[in-house]
Amino acid sequence: MRAVWTGRVGAVFVVRDMQALMPELAYTTVMTTLRRLAEKGLLSSRAAAGRKAHDYQVAQSASEFLRNAGAREAADVVARFGDAALAAFAAHLSELSPEQRKRLEGLLE
């Protein structure tokens, strides 16, 4: 995903474009990885017109991915540990520096 997010491949790319960046990996390895990233919502995929290949493009920015992944993980911890998890989160929040609080508030917007 770093190669996609940093623009090392085009806005729309195919497996061979990504494999050119990682020639040590087999085509099928890159293809499987891209398909799985599309299944997870990090990439979008569509069949390329007139070809067997699929076109891929970014579906989430790095910051969107981190925000969504963090929200899923937090929800999972709360679902598993309930009020104990919420109490731990609250205790951690009370220990944040003013700079950390400001950054956190920025993430919530």
DSSP file (Angstrom, degrees, kcal/mol; ACC not computed):
  #  RESIDUE AA STRUCTURE BP1 BP2  ACC     N-H-->O    O-->H-N    N-H-->O    O-->H-N    TCO  KAPPA ALPHA  PHI   PSI    X-CA   Y-CA   Z-CA
    1    1 A M     >        0   0    0      0, 0.0     4,-3.3     0, 0.0     5,-0.3   0.000 360.0 360.0 360.0 -28.8    0.0    0.0    0.0
    2    2 A R  H  >  +     0   0    0      1,-0.2     4,-2.1     2,-0.2     6,-0.3   0.912 360.0  51.9 -58.9 -40.7    2.9    2.3    0.6
    3    3 A A  H  4>S+     0   0    0      2,-0.2     5,-2.1     1,-0.2     6,-1.0   0.865 114.3  43.3 -63.7 -35.6    3.7    2.2   -3.2
    4    4 A V  H >45S+     0   0    0      3,-0.2     3,-1.2     4,-0.2    -2,-0.2   0.943 114.6  47.8 -73.5 -49.3    0.1    3.1   -4.0
    5    5 A W  H 3<5S+     0   0    0     -4,-3.3    -2,-0.2     1,-0.3    -3,-0.2   0.792 113.5  47.9 -65.6 -28.6   -0.2    5.8   -1.4
    6    6 A T  T 3<5S-     0   0    0     -4,-2.1    -1,-0.3    -5,-0.3    -2,-0.2   0.444 114.6-113.9 -92.9   0.6    3.1    7.5   -2.3
    7    7 A G  T < 5S+     0   0    0     -3,-1.2    -3,-0.2    -4,-0.2    -4,-0.1   0.691  71.2 138.3  80.1  18.5    2.3    7.4   -6.0
    8    8 A R  S   <S+     0   0    0     -5,-2.1     2,-0.3    -6,-0.3    -4,-0.2   0.734  75.3  40.1 -70.2 -19.7    5.0    5.0   -7.1
    9    9 A V  S    S-     0   0    0     -6,-1.0     4,-0.1     1,-0.1     9,-0.0  -0.831 106.8 -88.3-116.4 164.2    2.4    3.4   -9.4
   10   10 A G        -     0   0    0     -2,-0.3    -1,-0.1     2,-0.2    -3,-0.1  -0.070  40.8-100.2 -65.3 170.2   -0.2    5.3  -11.4
   11   11 A A  S    S+     0   0    0      1,-0.2    47,-0.5    46,-0.1     2,-0.4   0.871 120.1  31.8 -59.8 -36.6   -3.6    6.3  -10.1
   12   12 A V  S    S+     0   0    0     45,-0.1     2,-0.3    43,-0.0    45,-0.2  -0.990  86.2 163.2-119.6 130.8   -4.9    3.3  -12.0
   13   13 A F  B     -A   56   0A   0     43,-2.5    43,-3.2    -2,-0.4     2,-0.2  -0.923  27.8-137.6-144.7 166.0   -2.6    0.3  -12.3
   14   14 A V    >>  -     0   0    0     -2,-0.3     4,-1.5    41,-0.2     3,-0.8  -0.717  42.2 -92.3-119.0 172.5   -2.5   -3.4  -13.1
   15   15 A V  H 3> S+     0   0    0     39,-0.4     4,-2.9     1,-0.3     5,-0.2   0.887 123.4  56.3 -53.7 -44.1   -0.7   -6.3  -11.5
   16   16 A R  H 3> S+     0   0    0      1,-0.2     4,-1.9     2,-0.2    -1,-0.3   0.842 102.2  56.5 -62.2 -33.0    2.3   -5.9  -13.8
   17   17 A D  H <> S+     0   0    0     -3,-0.8     4,-0.6     2,-0.2    -1,-0.2   0.928 112.6  41.1 -62.1 -43.9    2.8   -2.3  -12.8
   18   18 A M  H >X S+     0   0    0     -4,-1.5     3,-1.2     1,-0.2     4,-0.7   0.898 111.7  55.3 -71.4 -40.2    3.1   -3.3   -9.2
   19   19 A Q  H >< S+     0   0    0     -4,-2.9     3,-0.9     1,-0.3     6,-0.2   0.842  97.3  64.7 -63.1 -31.6    5.2   -6.3   -9.9
   20   20 A A  H 3< S+     0   0    0     -4,-1.9    -1,-0.3     1,-0.3    -2,-0.2   0.803 102.0  50.3 -60.8 -27.6    7.7   -4.1  -11.8
   21   21 A L  H << S+     0   0    0     -3,-1.2    -1,-0.3    -4,-0.6    -2,-0.2   0.694 122.0  32.7 -80.2 -19.9    8.3   -2.4   -8.4
   22   22 A M    X<  +     0   0    0     -3,-0.9     3,-2.3    -4,-0.7    -1,-0.2  -0.522  66.5 164.7-135.3  65.4    8.9   -5.8   -6.7
   23   23 A P  T 3  S+     0   0    0      0, 0.0    -1,-0.1     0, 0.0    -3,-0.1   0.676  71.0  70.0 -62.9 -16.0   10.5   -8.1   -9.4
   24   24 A E  T 3  S+     0   0    0     -3,-0.1     2,-0.3     2,-0.1    -5,-0.0   0.657  88.1  80.3 -74.6 -13.6   11.5  -10.6   -6.7
   25   25 A L  S <  S-     0   0    0     -3,-2.3    -3,-0.1    -6,-0.2     2,-0.1  -0.723  87.6-112.7 -95.7 143.7    7.8  -11.5   -6.2
   26   26 A A     >  -     0   0    0     -2,-0.3     4,-2.1     1,-0.1     3,-0.3  -0.383  24.7-117.9 -69.2 150.0    5.9  -13.9   -8.4
   27   27 A Y  H  > S+     0   0    0      1,-0.2     4,-2.8     2,-0.2     5,-0.2   0.907 116.1  52.6 -53.1 -45.2    3.1  -12.5  -10.6
   28   28 A T  H  > S+     0   0    0      1,-0.2     4,-2.5     2,-0.2    -1,-0.2   0.836 106.4  53.4 -65.7 -31.8    0.6  -14.7   -8.8
   29   29 A T  H  > S+     0   0    0     -3,-0.3     4,-2.3     2,-0.2    -1,-0.2   0.934 112.2  43.9 -65.6 -46.2    1.8  -13.5   -5.4
   30   30 A V  H  X S+     0   0    0     -4,-2.1     4,-2.6     2,-0.2     5,-0.2   0.916 114.1  51.0 -65.0 -42.6    1.3   -9.8   -6.4
   31   31 A M  H  X S+     0   0    0     -4,-2.8     4,-2.4    -5,-0.2    -2,-0.2   0.925 111.7  46.7 -61.0 -46.3   -2.1  -10.6   -8.0
   32   32 A T  H  X S+     0   0    0     -4,-2.5     4,-2.4     2,-0.2    -1,-0.2   0.908 112.4  50.4 -63.3 -42.3   -3.3  -12.4   -4.9
   33   33 A T  H  X S+     0   0    0     -4,-2.3     4,-2.3     2,-0.2    -2,-0.2   0.924 111.5  47.4 -63.2 -45.0   -2.1   -9.6   -2.6
   34   34 A L  H  X S+     0   0    0     -4,-2.6     4,-2.0     1,-0.2    -1,-0.2   0.904 111.3  51.5 -63.8 -40.7   -3.9   -7.0   -4.7
   35   35 A R  H  X S+     0   0    0     -4,-2.4     4,-2.3    -5,-0.2    -1,-0.2   0.918 111.1  47.8 -61.5 -42.9   -7.1   -9.0   -4.8
   36   36 A R  H  X S+     0   0    0     -4,-2.4     4,-1.8     2,-0.2    -2,-0.2   0.880 109.4  52.6 -67.1 -37.6   -7.0   -9.4   -1.0
   37   37 A L  H  <>S+     0   0    0     -4,-2.3     5,-2.2     1,-0.2     6,-1.2   0.867 110.1  49.4 -64.6 -34.9   -6.4   -5.6   -0.6
   38   38 A A  H ><5S+     0   0    0     -4,-2.0     3,-1.2     4,-0.2    -2,-0.2   0.901 108.2  52.8 -68.9 -41.1   -9.4   -5.0   -2.8
   39   39 A E  H 3<5S+     0   0    0     -4,-2.3    -2,-0.2     1,-0.3    -1,-0.2   0.839 108.8  50.8 -61.4 -32.8  -11.5   -7.4   -0.8
   40   40 A K  T 3<5S-     0   0    0     -4,-1.8    -1,-0.3    -5,-0.1    -2,-0.2   0.503 119.1-112.2 -84.3  -4.8  -10.5   -5.5    2.4
   41   41 A G  T < 5S+     0   0    0     -3,-1.2    -3,-0.2    -4,-0.3    -2,-0.1   0.538  89.0 111.4  89.1   6.3  -11.5   -2.2    0.8
   42   42 A L  S   <S+     0   0    0     -5,-2.2    17,-2.7    -6,-0.2    18,-1.1   0.810  84.9  27.3 -80.9 -30.1   -8.1   -0.7    0.5
   43   43 A L  E    S-B   58   0A   0     -6,-1.2     2,-0.4    15,-0.3    -2,-0.3  -0.897  74.3-137.8-123.5 155.9   -8.1   -0.9   -3.3
   44   44 A S  E     -B   57   0A   0     13,-3.1    13,-1.8    -2,-0.3     2,-0.4  -0.895  23.1-163.8-109.7 151.1  -11.0   -0.9   -5.7
   45   45 A S  E     +B   56   0A   0     -2,-0.4     2,-0.3    11,-0.2    11,-0.2  -0.977  14.4 170.4-136.6 143.2  -10.9   -3.2   -8.7
   46   46 A R  E     -B   55   0A   0      9,-1.9     9,-3.1    -2,-0.4     2,-0.2  -0.988  43.0 -95.0-149.4 150.3  -12.7   -3.6  -12.0
   47   47 A A  E     -B   54   0A   0     -2,-0.3     2,-0.3     7,-0.2     7,-0.3  -0.429  44.7-117.9 -64.4 132.4  -12.2   -5.7  -15.0
   48   48 A A    >   -     0   0    0      5,-2.8     3,-2.0    -2,-0.2    -1,-0.1  -0.548  37.0 -99.6 -73.8 133.9  -10.1   -3.9  -17.6
   49   49 A A  T 3  S-     0   0    0     -2,-0.3    -1,-0.1     1,-0.3     3,-0.1  -0.309 101.6  -2.0 -58.4 125.5  -12.0   -3.4  -20.8
   50   50 A G  T 3  S+     0   0    0      1,-0.2     2,-0.3    -2,-0.1    -1,-0.3   0.557 119.3  86.8  73.9   8.1  -11.1   -6.0  -23.5
   51   51 A R  S <  S-     0   0    0     -3,-2.0    -1,-0.2     2,-0.2    -3,-0.1  -0.903  77.9-127.4-135.2 163.1   -8.5   -7.7  -21.3
   52   52 A K  S    S+     0   0    0     -2,-0.3    -1,-0.1    -3,-0.1    -2,-0.1   0.726  83.8  95.7 -77.5 -22.5   -8.3  -10.4  -18.6
   53   53 A A  S    S-     0   0    0     -6,-0.1    -5,-2.8    -4,-0.1     2,-0.4  -0.125  70.1-131.2 -68.0 162.8   -6.5   -8.0  -16.3
   54   54 A H  E     - B   0  47A   0     -7,-0.3     2,-0.4    -9,-0.0   -39,-0.4  -0.916  12.1-133.1-112.2 143.4   -8.1   -5.9  -13.6
   55   55 A D  E     - B   0  46A   0     -9,-3.1    -9,-1.9    -2,-0.4     2,-0.3  -0.801  25.3-163.2 -90.9 137.3   -7.5   -2.3  -13.1
   56   56 A Y  E     +AB  13  45A   0    -43,-3.2   -43,-2.5    -2,-0.4     2,-0.3  -0.890  13.4 169.9-119.1 151.4   -6.8   -1.3   -9.5
   57   57 A Q  E     - B   0  44A   0    -13,-1.8   -13,-3.1    -2,-0.3   -45,-0.1  -0.976  43.7 -81.4-153.1 161.0   -6.9    2.1   -7.7
   58   58 A V  E     - B   0  43A   0    -47,-0.5   -15,-0.3    -2,-0.3     3,-0.1  -0.359  34.0-178.1 -65.3 138.1   -6.7    3.4   -4.2
   59   59 A A  S    S+     0   0    0    -17,-2.7     2,-0.3     1,-0.3   -16,-0.2   0.640  71.1  26.6-107.5 -24.2  -10.0    3.2   -2.3
   60   60 A Q  S    S-     0   0    0    -18,-1.1    -1,-0.3     4,-0.0     2,-0.1  -0.998  76.9-125.1-139.8 140.1   -8.8    4.7    1.0
   61   61 A S     >  -     0   0    0     -2,-0.3     4,-2.6    -3,-0.1     5,-0.2  -0.324  37.3-103.5 -72.7 167.7   -6.1    7.2    1.8
   62   62 A A  H  > S+     0   0    0      1,-0.2     4,-2.5     2,-0.2     5,-0.2   0.909 123.8  49.1 -60.1 -42.0   -3.5    6.1    4.4
   63   63 A S  H  > S+     0   0    0      2,-0.2     4,-2.4     1,-0.2    -1,-0.2   0.882 110.7  50.0 -68.2 -36.6   -5.1    8.4    7.0
   64   64 A E  H  > S+     0   0    0      2,-0.2     4,-2.8     1,-0.2     5,-0.2   0.921 111.0  50.1 -64.6 -42.9   -8.6    7.0    6.2
   65   65 A F  H  X S+     0   0    0     -4,-2.6     4,-3.2     2,-0.2     5,-0.3   0.945 112.1  46.5 -60.1 -48.2   -7.3    3.5    6.6
   66   66 A L  H  X S+     0   0    0     -4,-2.5     4,-2.5     1,-0.2    -1,-0.2   0.905 113.4  49.0 -62.7 -41.4   -5.7    4.2   10.0
   67   67 A R  H  X S+     0   0    0     -4,-2.4     4,-2.1     2,-0.2    -1,-0.2   0.938 115.8  43.2 -62.9 -46.6   -8.8    6.0   11.2
   68   68 A N  H  X S+     0   0    0     -4,-2.8     4,-2.4     2,-0.2    -2,-0.2   0.909 115.3  48.3 -66.8 -42.6  -11.1    3.1   10.1
   69   69 A A  H  X S+     0   0    0     -4,-3.2     4,-2.6    -5,-0.2     5,-0.2   0.909 111.8  50.1 -65.0 -41.4   -8.7    0.4   11.4
   70   70 A G  H  X S+     0   0    0     -4,-2.5     4,-2.6    -5,-0.3    -1,-0.2   0.904 110.5  49.7 -62.6 -41.5   -8.3    2.2   14.8
   71   71 A A  H  X S+     0   0    0     -4,-2.1     4,-2.4    -5,-0.2    -2,-0.2   0.909 112.0  48.3 -64.4 -41.8  -12.1    2.5   15.1
   72   72 A R  H  X S+     0   0    0     -4,-2.4     4,-2.2     2,-0.2    -2,-0.2   0.927 113.2  47.4 -63.5 -44.4  -12.6   -1.2   14.3
   73   73 A E  H  X S+     0   0    0     -4,-2.6     4,-2.4     2,-0.2    -2,-0.2   0.917 112.2  49.0 -64.7 -43.3   -9.9   -2.2   16.8
   74   74 A A  H  X S+     0   0    0     -4,-2.6     4,-2.4     1,-0.2    -1,-0.2   0.920 111.6  49.7 -61.8 -43.5  -11.3    0.0   19.6
   75   75 A A  H  X S+     0   0    0     -4,-2.4     4,-2.6     1,-0.2    -1,-0.2   0.886 110.4  51.3 -62.4 -38.3  -14.8   -1.4   19.0
   76   76 A D  H  X S+     0   0    0     -4,-2.2     4,-2.2     2,-0.2    -2,-0.2   0.919 109.7  48.8 -65.0 -43.4  -13.4   -4.9   19.1
   77   77 A V  H  X S+     0   0    0     -4,-2.4     4,-2.8     2,-0.2     5,-0.3   0.916 113.3  47.1 -63.0 -42.8  -11.6   -4.3   22.4
   78   78 A V  H  X S+     0   0    0     -4,-2.4     4,-2.6     1,-0.2    -2,-0.2   0.905 111.5  51.3 -65.6 -40.9  -14.8   -2.7   23.9
   79   79 A A  H  < S+     0   0    0     -4,-2.6    -1,-0.2    -5,-0.2    -2,-0.2   0.880 116.9  40.4 -63.0 -36.8  -16.9   -5.7   22.6
   80   80 A R  H  < S+     0   0    0     -4,-2.2    -2,-0.2    -5,-0.2    -1,-0.2   0.871 132.1  21.1 -79.3 -37.5  -14.5   -8.1   24.2
   81   81 A F  H >< S-     0   0    0     -4,-2.8     3,-1.4     1,-0.2     4,-0.5   0.462  84.1-169.8-117.9  -3.4  -13.8   -6.4   27.5
   82   82 A G  T >X  +     0   0    0     -4,-2.6     4,-1.7    -5,-0.3     3,-0.8  -0.164  69.1   2.6  57.0-133.6  -16.7   -4.0   28.0
   83   83 A D  H 3> S+     0   0    0      1,-0.3     4,-2.7     2,-0.2    -1,-0.3   0.783 127.3  62.9 -61.5 -29.6  -16.5   -1.4   30.8
   84   84 A A  H <> S+     0   0    0     -3,-1.4     4,-1.9     2,-0.2    -1,-0.3   0.899 105.1  47.1 -63.3 -38.7  -13.0   -2.5   31.7
   85   85 A A  H <> S+     0   0    0     -3,-0.8     4,-2.7    -4,-0.5    -2,-0.2   0.922 111.7  50.1 -67.3 -43.5  -11.8   -1.4   28.3
   86   86 A L  H  X S+     0   0    0     -4,-1.7     4,-2.6     1,-0.2    -2,-0.2   0.899 110.3  50.5 -62.3 -39.6  -13.6    1.9   28.5
   87   87 A A  H  X S+     0   0    0     -4,-2.7     4,-2.4     2,-0.2    -1,-0.2   0.899 110.6  49.5 -64.5 -39.6  -12.1    2.5   31.9
   88   88 A A  H  X S+     0   0    0     -4,-1.9     4,-2.2     2,-0.2    -2,-0.2   0.910 111.2  49.0 -65.7 -42.2   -8.6    1.8   30.5
   89   89 A F  H  X S+     0   0    0     -4,-2.7     4,-2.5     2,-0.2    -2,-0.2   0.930 111.8  49.5 -61.0 -44.7   -9.2    4.1   27.6
   90   90 A A  H  X S+     0   0    0     -4,-2.6     4,-1.8     1,-0.2    -2,-0.2   0.902 110.3  50.2 -62.4 -41.9  -10.4    6.8   30.0
   91   91 A A  H  X S+     0   0    0     -4,-2.4     4,-0.6     1,-0.2    -1,-0.2   0.902 111.3  49.1 -63.3 -40.6   -7.3    6.4   32.2
   92   92 A H  H >< S+     0   0    0     -4,-2.2     3,-1.1     1,-0.2     4,-0.3   0.905 108.3  53.5 -66.2 -40.8   -5.0    6.6   29.2
   93   93 A L  H >< S+     0   0    0     -4,-2.5     3,-1.4     1,-0.3    -1,-0.2   0.870 102.7  57.7 -61.5 -36.7   -6.8    9.8   28.0
   94   94 A S  H 3< S+     0   0    0     -4,-1.8    -1,-0.3     1,-0.3    -2,-0.2   0.696 103.6  54.8 -69.3 -16.5   -6.3   11.5   31.4
   95   95 A E  T << S+     0   0    0     -3,-1.1    -1,-0.3    -4,-0.6    -2,-0.2   0.439  82.4 116.4 -94.7  -1.2   -2.5   10.9   31.0
   96   96 A L    <   -     0   0    0     -3,-1.4    -3,-0.0    -4,-0.3    -4,-0.0  -0.369  65.6-121.9 -71.2 145.8   -2.2   12.7   27.6
   97   97 A S     >  -     0   0    0      1,-0.1     4,-2.5    -2,-0.1     5,-0.2  -0.384  31.3-104.1 -75.2 163.4   -0.1   15.8   27.3
   98   98 A P  H  > S+     0   0    0      0, 0.0     4,-2.1     0, 0.0     5,-0.1   0.872 123.8  52.4 -57.5 -36.5   -1.8   19.0   26.0
   99   99 A E  H  > S+     0   0    0      2,-0.2     4,-2.3     1,-0.2     5,-0.2   0.916 109.3  48.3 -65.5 -42.4   -0.1   18.4   22.6
  100  100 A Q  H  > S+     0   0    0      1,-0.2     4,-2.5     2,-0.2    -1,-0.2   0.894 110.5  51.8 -64.6 -39.5   -1.4   14.8   22.4
  101  101 A R  H  X S+     0   0    0     -4,-2.5     4,-2.6     2,-0.2    -1,-0.2   0.909 109.0  50.5 -62.6 -41.5   -4.9   16.0   23.3
  102  102 A K  H  X S+     0   0    0     -4,-2.1     4,-1.9     2,-0.2    -2,-0.2   0.922 111.6  47.5 -63.6 -43.9   -4.8   18.6   20.6
  103  103 A R  H  X S+     0   0    0     -4,-2.3     4,-1.6     2,-0.2    -2,-0.2   0.910 112.1  50.5 -62.5 -41.5   -3.7   16.0   18.0
  104  104 A L  H  X S+     0   0    0     -4,-2.5     4,-1.2     1,-0.2    -2,-0.2   0.913 108.5  51.3 -62.9 -44.0   -6.4   13.6   19.1
  105  105 A E  H  X S+     0   0    0     -4,-2.6     4,-0.7     1,-0.2     3,-0.2   0.873 107.1  55.1 -62.4 -36.1   -9.1   16.3   18.9
  106  106 A G  H >< S+     0   0    0     -4,-1.9     3,-0.6     1,-0.2    -1,-0.2   0.851 104.3  53.8 -64.0 -34.7   -7.8   17.0   15.3
  107  107 A L  H 3< S+     0   0    0     -4,-1.6    -1,-0.2     1,-0.2    -2,-0.2   0.784 102.5  58.4 -69.0 -27.6   -8.3   13.3   14.4
  108  108 A L  H 3<        0   0    0     -4,-1.2    -1,-0.2    -3,-0.2    -2,-0.2   0.688 360.0 360.0 -76.9 -17.6  -11.9   13.4   15.6
  109  109 A E    <<        0   0    0     -4,-0.7    -1,-0.2    -3,-0.6    -2,-0.2   0.476 360.0 360.0 -80.6 360.0  -12.8   16.2   13.2
